[in-house]
C-alpha cells in the first residue's frame, strides 16, 4: 500500500500549493520546514520538506 512520498524543495509552500490545486487535494498540515498535501485525512500524501541549497533538476 502506498501512503505517500517525500519531496525536497526550496519553496515548499509554493510547491505544496501547486500540487494541491493540480490534484484537487488539500494542504493538511504546515509548519516551518514541512507542508503536507493529502487526498484525504488517511492519505495518500505528498510531504514537502525544506531543503536549503536545493537546486531543482534541469
Beta strands, then each sheet from edge to edge (+ up, - down):
strand 1: 4-9
strand 2: 26-31
strand 3: 34-38
strand 4: 45-50
sheet 1: 1+ 4+ 3- 2+
end
